[in-house]
């Protein structure tokens, strides 16, 4: 999986790989968890 191709679903910015299991959006200040090598790019539901 190429993480460079993944962008934030909210602001479409590039995501930064913070750790092996976490992607981070600089613009939204939001973290996304990587589960089974797939980033969980869901908007907050609350
Ligand atoms: Zn964002």
mmCIF file of the protein (N, C-alpha, C, O) and its ligand, coordinates in Angstrom:
data_MODEL
# 
_entry.id   MODEL 
# 
loop_
_entity.id 
_entity.type 
_entity.pdbx_number_of_molecules 
1 polymer     1 
2 non-polymer 1 
# 
_entity_poly.entity_id                      1 
_entity_poly.type                           'polypeptide(L)' 
_entity_poly.nstd_linkage                   no 
_entity_poly.nstd_monomer                   no 
_entity_poly.pdbx_seq_one_letter_code       
;(UNK)(UNK)(UNK)(UNK)(UNK)(UNK)(UNK)(UNK)(UNK)(UNK)(UNK)(UNK)(UNK)(UNK)(UNK)(UNK)
(UNK)(UNK)(UNK)(UNK)(UNK)(UNK)(UNK)(UNK)(UNK)(UNK)(UNK)(UNK)(UNK)(UNK)(UNK)(UNK)
(UNK)(UNK)(UNK)(UNK)(UNK)(UNK)(UNK)(UNK)(UNK)(UNK)(UNK)(UNK)(UNK)(UNK)
;
_entity_poly.pdbx_seq_one_letter_code_can   XXXXXXXXXXXXXXXXXXXXXXXXXXXXXXXXXXXXXXXXXXXXXX 
_entity_poly.pdbx_strand_id                 A 
# 
loop_
_entity_poly_seq.entity_id 
_entity_poly_seq.num 
_entity_poly_seq.mon_id 
_entity_poly_seq.hetero 
1 1  UNK n 
1 2  UNK n 
1 3  UNK n 
1 4  UNK n 
1 5  UNK n 
1 6  UNK n 
1 7  UNK n 
1 8  UNK n 
1 9  UNK n 
1 10 UNK n 
1 11 UNK n 
1 12 UNK n 
1 13 UNK n 
1 14 UNK n 
1 15 UNK n 
1 16 UNK n 
1 17 UNK n 
1 18 UNK n 
1 19 UNK n 
1 20 UNK n 
1 21 UNK n 
1 22 UNK n 
1 23 UNK n 
1 24 UNK n 
1 25 UNK n 
1 26 UNK n 
1 27 UNK n 
1 28 UNK n 
1 29 UNK n 
1 30 UNK n 
1 31 UNK n 
1 32 UNK n 
1 33 UNK n 
1 34 UNK n 
1 35 UNK n 
1 36 UNK n 
1 37 UNK n 
1 38 UNK n 
1 39 UNK n 
1 40 UNK n 
1 41 UNK n 
1 42 UNK n 
1 43 UNK n 
1 44 UNK n 
1 45 UNK n 
1 46 UNK n 
# 
loop_
_struct_asym.id 
_struct_asym.entity_id 
A 1 
B 2 
# 
loop_
_chem_comp.id 
_chem_comp.type 
_chem_comp.mon_nstd_flag 
UNK 'L-peptide linking' . 
ZN  non-polymer         . 
# 
_pdbx_entity_nonpoly.entity_id   2 
_pdbx_entity_nonpoly.name        ? 
_pdbx_entity_nonpoly.comp_id     ZN 
# 
_pdbx_nonpoly_scheme.asym_id         B 
_pdbx_nonpoly_scheme.entity_id       2 
_pdbx_nonpoly_scheme.mon_id          ZN 
_pdbx_nonpoly_scheme.ndb_seq_num     1 
_pdbx_nonpoly_scheme.pdb_seq_num     101 
_pdbx_nonpoly_scheme.auth_seq_num    101 
_pdbx_nonpoly_scheme.pdb_mon_id      ZN 
_pdbx_nonpoly_scheme.auth_mon_id     ZN 
_pdbx_nonpoly_scheme.pdb_strand_id   A 
_pdbx_nonpoly_scheme.pdb_ins_code    . 
# 
loop_
_atom_site.group_PDB 
_atom_site.id 
_atom_site.type_symbol 
_atom_site.label_atom_id 
_atom_site.label_alt_id 
_atom_site.label_comp_id 
_atom_site.label_asym_id 
_atom_site.label_entity_id 
_atom_site.label_seq_id 
_atom_site.pdbx_PDB_ins_code 
_atom_site.Cartn_x 
_atom_site.Cartn_y 
_atom_site.Cartn_z 
_atom_site.occupancy 
_atom_site.B_iso_or_equiv 
_atom_site.pdbx_formal_charge 
_atom_site.auth_seq_id 
_atom_site.auth_comp_id 
_atom_site.auth_asym_id 
_atom_site.auth_atom_id 
_atom_site.pdbx_PDB_model_num 
ATOM   1   N  N  . UNK A 1 1  ? 0.849   -1.198 0.000  1.00 0.00 ? 1   UNK A N  1 
ATOM   2   C  CA . UNK A 1 1  ? 0.000   0.000  0.000  1.00 0.00 ? 1   UNK A CA 1 
ATOM   3   C  C  . UNK A 1 1  ? 0.883   1.245  0.000  1.00 0.00 ? 1   UNK A C  1 
ATOM   4   O  O  . UNK A 1 1  ? 1.835   1.342  0.774  1.00 0.00 ? 1   UNK A O  1 
ATOM   5   N  N  . UNK A 1 2  ? 0.567   2.165  -0.850 1.00 0.00 ? 2   UNK A N  1 
ATOM   6   C  CA . UNK A 1 2  ? 1.346   3.397  -0.910 1.00 0.00 ? 2   UNK A CA 1 
ATOM   7   C  C  . UNK A 1 2  ? 0.626   4.525  -0.180 1.00 0.00 ? 2   UNK A C  1 
ATOM   8   O  O  . UNK A 1 2  ? -0.406  5.027  -0.626 1.00 0.00 ? 2   UNK A O  1 
ATOM   9   N  N  . UNK A 1 3  ? 1.191   4.897  0.927  1.00 0.00 ? 3   UNK A N  1 
ATOM   10  C  CA . UNK A 1 3  ? 0.543   5.885  1.780  1.00 0.00 ? 3   UNK A CA 1 
ATOM   11  C  C  . UNK A 1 3  ? 0.595   7.287  1.172  1.00 0.00 ? 3   UNK A C  1 
ATOM   12  O  O  . UNK A 1 3  ? -0.214  8.149  1.518  1.00 0.00 ? 3   UNK A O  1 
ATOM   13  N  N  . UNK A 1 4  ? 1.526   7.506  0.289  1.00 0.00 ? 4   UNK A N  1 
ATOM   14  C  CA . UNK A 1 4  ? 1.649   8.819  -0.339 1.00 0.00 ? 4   UNK A CA 1 
ATOM   15  C  C  . UNK A 1 4  ? 0.402   9.193  -1.136 1.00 0.00 ? 4   UNK A C  1 
ATOM   16  O  O  . UNK A 1 4  ? 0.125   10.371 -1.361 1.00 0.00 ? 4   UNK A O  1 
ATOM   17  N  N  . UNK A 1 5  ? -0.328  8.194  -1.550 1.00 0.00 ? 5   UNK A N  1 
ATOM   18  C  CA . UNK A 1 5  ? -1.484  8.449  -2.403 1.00 0.00 ? 5   UNK A CA 1 
ATOM   19  C  C  . UNK A 1 5  ? -2.748  8.745  -1.610 1.00 0.00 ? 5   UNK A C  1 
ATOM   20  O  O  . UNK A 1 5  ? -3.784  9.101  -2.172 1.00 0.00 ? 5   UNK A O  1 
ATOM   21  N  N  . UNK A 1 6  ? -2.646  8.592  -0.318 1.00 0.00 ? 6   UNK A N  1 
ATOM   22  C  CA . UNK A 1 6  ? -3.837  8.747  0.494  1.00 0.00 ? 6   UNK A CA 1 
ATOM   23  C  C  . UNK A 1 6  ? -3.962  10.177 0.994  1.00 0.00 ? 6   UNK A C  1 
ATOM   24  O  O  . UNK A 1 6  ? -2.999  10.772 1.477  1.00 0.00 ? 6   UNK A O  1 
ATOM   25  N  N  . UNK A 1 7  ? -5.146  10.705 0.872  1.00 0.00 ? 7   UNK A N  1 
ATOM   26  C  CA . UNK A 1 7  ? -5.347  12.057 1.368  1.00 0.00 ? 7   UNK A CA 1 
ATOM   27  C  C  . UNK A 1 7  ? -6.523  12.095 2.343  1.00 0.00 ? 7   UNK A C  1 
ATOM   28  O  O  . UNK A 1 7  ? -7.322  11.163 2.437  1.00 0.00 ? 7   UNK A O  1 
ATOM   29  N  N  . UNK A 1 8  ? -6.589  13.179 3.039  1.00 0.00 ? 8   UNK A N  1 
ATOM   30  C  CA . UNK A 1 8  ? -7.620  13.351 4.049  1.00 0.00 ? 8   UNK A CA 1 
ATOM   31  C  C  . UNK A 1 8  ? -9.003  13.426 3.381  1.00 0.00 ? 8   UNK A C  1 
ATOM   32  O  O  . UNK A 1 8  ? -9.180  14.157 2.407  1.00 0.00 ? 8   UNK A O  1 
ATOM   33  N  N  . UNK A 1 9  ? -9.961  12.685 3.893  1.00 0.00 ? 9   UNK A N  1 
ATOM   34  C  CA . UNK A 1 9  ? -11.306 12.689 3.304  1.00 0.00 ? 9   UNK A CA 1 
ATOM   35  C  C  . UNK A 1 9  ? -12.060 13.985 3.588  1.00 0.00 ? 9   UNK A C  1 
ATOM   36  O  O  . UNK A 1 9  ? -13.076 14.270 2.953  1.00 0.00 ? 9   UNK A O  1 
ATOM   37  N  N  . UNK A 1 10 ? -11.577 14.740 4.511  1.00 0.00 ? 10  UNK A N  1 
ATOM   38  C  CA . UNK A 1 10 ? -12.264 15.972 4.879  1.00 0.00 ? 10  UNK A CA 1 
ATOM   39  C  C  . UNK A 1 10 ? -11.722 17.169 4.093  1.00 0.00 ? 10  UNK A C  1 
ATOM   40  O  O  . UNK A 1 10 ? -12.486 17.940 3.511  1.00 0.00 ? 10  UNK A O  1 
ATOM   41  N  N  . UNK A 1 11 ? -10.414 17.311 4.086  1.00 0.00 ? 11  UNK A N  1 
ATOM   42  C  CA . UNK A 1 11 ? -9.827  18.505 3.457  1.00 0.00 ? 11  UNK A CA 1 
ATOM   43  C  C  . UNK A 1 11 ? -8.994  18.168 2.226  1.00 0.00 ? 11  UNK A C  1 
ATOM   44  O  O  . UNK A 1 11 ? -8.490  19.071 1.557  1.00 0.00 ? 11  UNK A O  1 
ATOM   45  N  N  . UNK A 1 12 ? -8.842  16.885 1.918  1.00 0.00 ? 12  UNK A N  1 
ATOM   46  C  CA . UNK A 1 12 ? -8.098  16.421 0.752  1.00 0.00 ? 12  UNK A CA 1 
ATOM   47  C  C  . UNK A 1 12 ? -6.611  16.735 0.825  1.00 0.00 ? 12  UNK A C  1 
ATOM   48  O  O  . UNK A 1 12 ? -5.915  16.678 -0.188 1.00 0.00 ? 12  UNK A O  1 
ATOM   49  N  N  . UNK A 1 13 ? -6.129  17.060 1.995  1.00 0.00 ? 13  UNK A N  1 
ATOM   50  C  CA . UNK A 1 13 ? -4.690  17.285 2.131  1.00 0.00 ? 13  UNK A CA 1 
ATOM   51  C  C  . UNK A 1 13 ? -3.953  15.966 2.213  1.00 0.00 ? 13  UNK A C  1 
ATOM   52  O  O  . UNK A 1 13 ? -4.546  14.917 2.462  1.00 0.00 ? 13  UNK A O  1 
ATOM   53  N  N  . UNK A 1 14 ? -2.674  16.036 2.002  1.00 0.00 ? 14  UNK A N  1 
ATOM   54  C  CA . UNK A 1 14 ? -1.868  14.829 2.166  1.00 0.00 ? 14  UNK A CA 1 
ATOM   55  C  C  . UNK A 1 14 ? -1.794  14.451 3.635  1.00 0.00 ? 14  UNK A C  1 
ATOM   56  O  O  . UNK A 1 14 ? -1.746  15.306 4.520  1.00 0.00 ? 14  UNK A O  1 
ATOM   57  N  N  . UNK A 1 15 ? -1.788  13.168 3.864  1.00 0.00 ? 15  UNK A N  1 
ATOM   58  C  CA . UNK A 1 15 ? -1.674  12.701 5.239  1.00 0.00 ? 15  UNK A CA 1 
ATOM   59  C  C  . UNK A 1 15 ? -0.227  12.376 5.562  1.00 0.00 ? 15  UNK A C  1 
ATOM   60  O  O  . UNK A 1 15 ? 0.543   11.932 4.710  1.00 0.00 ? 15  UNK A O  1 
ATOM   61  N  N  . UNK A 1 16 ? 0.106   12.605 6.790  1.00 0.00 ? 16  UNK A N  1 
ATOM   62  C  CA . UNK A 1 16 ? 1.444   12.340 7.259  1.00 0.00 ? 16  UNK A CA 1 
ATOM   63  C  C  . UNK A 1 16 ? 1.434   11.033 8.039  1.00 0.00 ? 16  UNK A C  1 
ATOM   64  O  O  . UNK A 1 16 ? 0.523   10.777 8.826  1.00 0.00 ? 16  UNK A O  1 
ATOM   65  N  N  . UNK A 1 17 ? 2.440   10.219 7.818  1.00 0.00 ? 17  UNK A N  1 
ATOM   66  C  CA . UNK A 1 17 ? 2.482   8.976  8.567  1.00 0.00 ? 17  UNK A CA 1 
ATOM   67  C  C  . UNK A 1 17 ? 3.170   9.217  9.905  1.00 0.00 ? 17  UNK A C  1 
ATOM   68  O  O  . UNK A 1 17 ? 4.377   9.446  9.984  1.00 0.00 ? 17  UNK A O  1 
ATOM   69  N  N  . UNK A 1 18 ? 2.361   9.158  10.941 1.00 0.00 ? 18  UNK A N  1 
ATOM   70  C  CA . UNK A 1 18 ? 2.872   9.492  12.273 1.00 0.00 ? 18  UNK A CA 1 
ATOM   71  C  C  . UNK A 1 18 ? 3.559   8.298  12.909 1.00 0.00 ? 18  UNK A C  1 
ATOM   72  O  O  . UNK A 1 18 ? 4.603   8.432  13.548 1.00 0.00 ? 18  UNK A O  1 
ATOM   73  N  N  . UNK A 1 19 ? 2.976   7.157  12.731 1.00 0.00 ? 19  UNK A N  1 
ATOM   74  C  CA . UNK A 1 19 ? 3.580   5.927  13.215 1.00 0.00 ? 19  UNK A CA 1 
ATOM   75  C  C  . UNK A 1 19 ? 3.117   4.806  12.305 1.00 0.00 ? 19  UNK A C  1 
ATOM   76  O  O  . UNK A 1 19 ? 2.477   5.042  11.280 1.00 0.00 ? 19  UNK A O  1 
ATOM   77  N  N  . UNK A 1 20 ? 3.444   3.605  12.685 1.00 0.00 ? 20  UNK A N  1 
ATOM   78  C  CA . UNK A 1 20 ? 3.088   2.469  11.833 1.00 0.00 ? 20  UNK A CA 1 
ATOM   79  C  C  . UNK A 1 20 ? 1.577   2.319  11.687 1.00 0.00 ? 20  UNK A C  1 
ATOM   80  O  O  . UNK A 1 20 ? 1.081   1.781  10.697 1.00 0.00 ? 20  UNK A O  1 
ATOM   81  N  N  . UNK A 1 21 ? 0.863   2.802  12.688 1.00 0.00 ? 21  UNK A N  1 
ATOM   82  C  CA . UNK A 1 21 ? -0.583  2.584  12.687 1.00 0.00 ? 21  UNK A CA 1 
ATOM   83  C  C  . UNK A 1 21 ? -1.391  3.868  12.689 1.00 0.00 ? 21  UNK A C  1 
ATOM   84  O  O  . UNK A 1 21 ? -2.610  3.838  12.858 1.00 0.00 ? 21  UNK A O  1 
ATOM   85  N  N  . UNK A 1 22 ? -0.729  4.978  12.504 1.00 0.00 ? 22  UNK A N  1 
ATOM   86  C  CA . UNK A 1 22 ? -1.455  6.245  12.589 1.00 0.00 ? 22  UNK A CA 1 
ATOM   87  C  C  . UNK A 1 22 ? -1.062  7.191  11.464 1.00 0.00 ? 22  UNK A C  1 
ATOM   88  O  O  . UNK A 1 22 ? 0.118   7.446  11.222 1.00 0.00 ? 22  UNK A O  1 
ATOM   89  N  N  . UNK A 1 23 ? -2.081  7.704  10.785 1.00 0.00 ? 23  UNK A N  1 
ATOM   90  C  CA . UNK A 1 23 ? -1.878  8.768  9.813  1.00 0.00 ? 23  UNK A CA 1 
ATOM   91  C  C  . UNK A 1 23 ? -2.425  10.058 10.425 1.00 0.00 ? 23  UNK A C  1 
ATOM   92  O  O  . UNK A 1 23 ? -3.367  10.053 11.217 1.00 0.00 ? 23  UNK A O  1 
ATOM   93  N  N  . UNK A 1 24 ? -1.800  11.149 10.028 1.00 0.00 ? 24  UNK A N  1 
ATOM   94  C  CA . UNK A 1 24 ? -2.192  12.405 10.636 1.00 0.00 ? 24  UNK A CA 1 
ATOM   95  C  C  . UNK A 1 24 ? -2.414  13.464 9.574  1.00 0.00 ? 24  UNK A C  1 
ATOM   96  O  O  . UNK A 1 24 ? -1.617  13.617 8.649  1.00 0.00 ? 24  UNK A O  1 
ATOM   97  N  N  . UNK A 1 25 ? -3.525  14.202 9.723  1.00 0.00 ? 25  UNK A N  1 
ATOM   98  C  CA . UNK A 1 25 ? -3.791  15.322 8.825  1.00 0.00 ? 25  UNK A CA 1 
ATOM   99  C  C  . UNK A 1 25 ? -3.400  16.611 9.521  1.00 0.00 ? 25  UNK A C  1 
ATOM   100 O  O  . UNK A 1 25 ? -3.913  16.952 10.586 1.00 0.00 ? 25  UNK A O  1 
ATOM   101 N  N  . UNK A 1 26 ? -2.488  17.308 8.895  1.00 0.00 ? 26  UNK A N  1 
ATOM   102 C  CA . UNK A 1 26 ? -1.971  18.538 9.475  1.00 0.00 ? 26  UNK A CA 1 
ATOM   103 C  C  . UNK A 1 26 ? -3.027  19.642 9.489  1.00 0.00 ? 26  UNK A C  1 
ATOM   104 O  O  . UNK A 1 26 ? -3.100  20.433 10.429 1.00 0.00 ? 26  UNK A O  1 
ATOM   105 N  N  . UNK A 1 27 ? -3.821  19.686 8.464  1.00 0.00 ? 27  UNK A N  1 
ATOM   106 C  CA . UNK A 1 27 ? -4.821  20.761 8.340  1.00 0.00 ? 27  UNK A CA 1 
ATOM   107 C  C  . UNK A 1 27 ? -5.978  20.584 9.315  1.00 0.00 ? 27  UNK A C  1 
ATOM   108 O  O  . UNK A 1 27 ? -6.461  21.552 9.902  1.00 0.00 ? 27  UNK A O  1 
ATOM   109 N  N  . UNK A 1 28 ? -6.411  19.361 9.479  1.00 0.00 ? 28  UNK A N  1 
ATOM   110 C  CA . UNK A 1 28 ? -7.556  19.084 10.362 1.00 0.00 ? 28  UNK A CA 1 
ATOM   111 C  C  . UNK A 1 28 ? -7.125  18.749 11.777 1.00 0.00 ? 28  UNK A C  1 
ATOM   112 O  O  . UNK A 1 28 ? -7.943  18.715 12.697 1.00 0.00 ? 28  UNK A O  1 
ATOM   113 N  N  . UNK A 1 29 ? -5.849  18.503 11.943 1.00 0.00 ? 29  UNK A N  1 
ATOM   114 C  CA . UNK A 1 29 ? -5.372  18.030 13.238 1.00 0.00 ? 29  UNK A CA 1 
ATOM   115 C  C  . UNK A 1 29 ? -6.070  16.740 13.638 1.00 0.00 ? 29  UNK A C  1 
ATOM   116 O  O  . UNK A 1 29 ? -6.461  16.545 14.789 1.00 0.00 ? 29  UNK A O  1 
ATOM   117 N  N  . UNK A 1 30 ? -6.208  15.889 12.673 1.00 0.00 ? 30  UNK A N  1 
ATOM   118 C  CA . UNK A 1 30 ? -6.980  14.681 12.908 1.00 0.00 ? 30  UNK A CA 1 
ATOM   119 C  C  . UNK A 1 30 ? -6.123  13.441 12.642 1.00 0.00 ? 30  UNK A C  1 
ATOM   120 O  O  . UNK A 1 30 ? -5.307  13.418 11.720 1.00 0.00 ? 30  UNK A O  1 
ATOM   121 N  N  . UNK A 1 31 ? -6.324  12.428 13.457 1.00 0.00 ? 31  UNK A N  1 
ATOM   122 C  CA . UNK A 1 31 ? -5.576  11.191 13.282 1.00 0.00 ? 31  UNK A CA 1 
ATOM   123 C  C  . UNK A 1 31 ? -6.459  10.120 12.671 1.00 0.00 ? 31  UNK A C  1 
ATOM   124 O  O  . UNK A 1 31 ? -7.659  10.043 12.935 1.00 0.00 ? 31  UNK A O  1 
ATOM   125 N  N  . UNK A 1 32 ? -5.834  9.302  11.852 1.00 0.00 ? 32  UNK A N  1 
ATOM   126 C  CA . UNK A 1 32 ? -6.541  8.169  11.261 1.00 0.00 ? 32  UNK A CA 1 
ATOM   127 C  C  . UNK A 1 32 ? -5.781  6.899  11.589 1.00 0.00 ? 32  UNK A C  1 
ATOM   128 O  O  . UNK A 1 32 ? -4.558  6.833  11.459 1.00 0.00 ? 32  UNK A O  1 
ATOM   129 N  N  . UNK A 1 33 ? -6.513  5.913  12.009 1.00 0.00 ? 33  UNK A N  1 
ATOM   130 C  CA . UNK A 1 33 ? -5.872  4.657  12.377 1.00 0.00 ? 33  UNK A CA 1 
ATOM   131 C  C  . UNK A 1 33 ? -5.727  3.772  11.150 1.00 0.00 ? 33  UNK A C  1 
ATOM   132 O  O  . UNK A 1 33 ? -6.607  3.722  10.290 1.00 0.00 ? 33  UNK A O  1 
ATOM   133 N  N  . UNK A 1 34 ? -4.618  3.088  11.087 1.00 0.00 ? 34  UNK A N  1 
ATOM   134 C  CA . UNK A 1 34 ? -4.400  2.114  10.017 1.00 0.00 ? 34  UNK A CA 1 
ATOM   135 C  C  . UNK A 1 34 ? -4.705  0.724  10.558 1.00 0.00 ? 34  UNK A C  1 
ATOM   136 O  O  . UNK A 1 34 ? -4.037  0.230  11.466 1.00 0.00 ? 34  UNK A O  1 
ATOM   137 N  N  . UNK A 1 35 ? -5.710  0.119  9.990  1.00 0.00 ? 35  UNK A N  1 
ATOM   138 C  CA . UNK A 1 35 ? -6.127  -1.208 10.450 1.00 0.00 ? 35  UNK A CA 1 
ATOM   139 C  C  . UNK A 1 35 ? -5.872  -2.221 9.349  1.00 0.00 ? 35  UNK A C  1 
ATOM   140 O  O  . UNK A 1 35 ? -6.328  -2.057 8.217  1.00 0.00 ? 35  UNK A O  1 
ATOM   141 N  N  . UNK A 1 36 ? -5.150  -3.254 9.689  1.00 0.00 ? 36  UNK A N  1 
ATOM   142 C  CA . UNK A 1 36 ? -4.837  -4.300 8.707  1.00 0.00 ? 36  UNK A CA 1 
ATOM   143 C  C  . UNK A 1 36 ? -4.270  -3.710 7.423  1.00 0.00 ? 36  UNK A C  1 
ATOM   144 O  O  . UNK A 1 36 ? -4.618  -4.141 6.324  1.00 0.00 ? 36  UNK A O  1 
ATOM   145 N  N  . UNK A 1 37 ? -3.393  -2.720 7.571  1.00 0.00 ? 37  UNK A N  1 
ATOM   146 C  CA . UNK A 1 37 ? -2.753  -2.064 6.428  1.00 0.00 ? 37  UNK A CA 1 
ATOM   147 C  C  . UNK A 1 37 ? -3.695  -1.163 5.648  1.00 0.00 ? 37  UNK A C  1 
ATOM   148 O  O  . UNK A 1 37 ? -3.326  -0.646 4.593  1.00 0.00 ? 37  UNK A O  1 
ATOM   149 N  N  . UNK A 1 38 ? -4.904  -0.970 6.155  1.00 0.00 ? 38  UNK A N  1 
ATOM   150 C  CA . UNK A 1 38 ? -5.842  -0.091 5.456  1.00 0.00 ? 38  UNK A CA 1 
ATOM   151 C  C  . UNK A 1 38 ? -6.198  1.069  6.376  1.00 0.00 ? 38  UNK A C  1 
ATOM   152 O  O  . UNK A 1 38 ? -6.658  0.856  7.498  1.00 0.00 ? 38  UNK A O  1 
ATOM   153 N  N  . UNK A 1 39 ? -5.993  2.265  5.918  1.00 0.00 ? 39  UNK A N  1 
ATOM   154 C  CA . UNK A 1 39 ? -6.320  3.406  6.767  1.00 0.00 ? 39  UNK A CA 1 
ATOM   155 C  C  . UNK A 1 39 ? -7.831  3.592  6.911  1.00 0.00 ? 39  UNK A C  1 
ATOM   156 O  O  . UNK A 1 39 ? -8.582  3.488  5.941  1.00 0.00 ? 39  UNK A O  1 
ATOM   157 N  N  . UNK A 1 40 ? -8.241  3.859  8.107  1.00 0.00 ? 40  UNK A N  1 
ATOM   158 C  CA . UNK A 1 40 ? -9.659  4.069  8.369  1.00 0.00 ? 40  UNK A CA 1 
ATOM   159 C  C  . UNK A 1 40 ? -9.944  5.554  8.194  1.00 0.00 ? 40  UNK A C  1 
ATOM   160 O  O  . UNK A 1 40 ? -9.737  6.363  9.098  1.00 0.00 ? 40  UNK A O  1 
ATOM   161 N  N  . UNK A 1 41 ? -10.426 5.884  6.998  1.00 0.00 ? 41  UNK A N  1 
ATOM   162 C  CA . UNK A 1 41 ? -10.625 7.292  6.664  1.00 0.00 ? 41  UNK A CA 1 
ATOM   163 C  C  . UNK A 1 41 ? -12.099 7.683  6.765  1.00 0.00 ? 41  UNK A C  1 
ATOM   164 O  O  . UNK A 1 41 ? -12.737 8.072  5.787  1.00 0.00 ? 41  UNK A O  1 
ATOM   165 N  N  . UNK A 1 42 ? -12.594 7.565  7.954  1.00 0.00 ? 42  UNK A N  1 
ATOM   166 C  CA . UNK A 1 42 ? -13.999 7.904  8.147  1.00 0.00 ? 42  UNK A CA 1 
ATOM   167 C  C  . UNK A 1 42 ? -14.120 9.235  8.877  1.00 0.00 ? 42  UNK A C  1 
ATOM   168 O  O  . UNK A 1 42 ? -13.328 9.560  9.761  1.00 0.00 ? 42  UNK A O  1 
ATOM   169 N  N  . UNK A 1 43 ? -15.104 9.967  8.492  1.00 0.00 ? 43  UNK A N  1 
ATOM   170 C  CA . UNK A 1 43 ? -15.356 11.200 9.214  1.00 0.00 ? 43  UNK A CA 1 
ATOM   171 C  C  . UNK A 1 43 ? -15.932 10.865 10.581 1.00 0.00 ? 43  UNK A C  1 
ATOM   172 O  O  . UNK A 1 43 ? -16.549 9.820  10.787 1.00 0.00 ? 43  UNK A O  1 
ATOM   173 N  N  . UNK A 1 44 ? -15.713 11.759 11.475 1.00 0.00 ? 44  UNK A N  1 
ATOM   174 C  CA . UNK A 1 44 ? -16.251 11.540 12.820 1.00 0.00 ? 44  UNK A CA 1 
ATOM   175 C  C  . UNK A 1 44 ? -17.769 11.481 12.788 1.00 0.00 ? 44  UNK A C  1 
ATOM   176 O  O  . UNK A 1 44 ? -18.432 12.225 12.066 1.00 0.00 ? 44  UNK A O  1 
ATOM   177 N  N  . UNK A 1 45 ? -18.290 10.577 13.592 1.00 0.00 ? 45  UNK A N  1 
ATOM   178 C  CA . UNK A 1 45 ? -19.735 10.387 13.562 1.00 0.00 ? 45  UNK A CA 1 
ATOM   179 C  C  . UNK A 1 45 ? -20.432 11.072 14.723 1.00 0.00 ? 45  UNK A C  1 
ATOM   180 O  O  . UNK A 1 45 ? -21.659 11.133 14.789 1.00 0.00 ? 45  UNK A O  1 
ATOM   181 N  N  . UNK A 1 46 ? -19.634 11.578 15.620 1.00 0.00 ? 46  UNK A N  1 
ATOM   182 C  CA . UNK A 1 46 ? -20.263 12.218 16.783 1.00 0.00 ? 46  UNK A CA 1 
ATOM   183 C  C  . UNK A 1 46 ? -20.303 13.730 16.578 1.00 0.00 ? 46  UNK A C  1 
ATOM   184 O  O  . UNK A 1 46 ? -20.793 14.458 17.441 1.00 0.00 ? 46  UNK A O  1 
HETATM 185 ZN ZN . ZN  B 2 .  ? -7.747  16.976 6.729  1.00 0.00 ? 101 ZN  A ZN 1 
# 
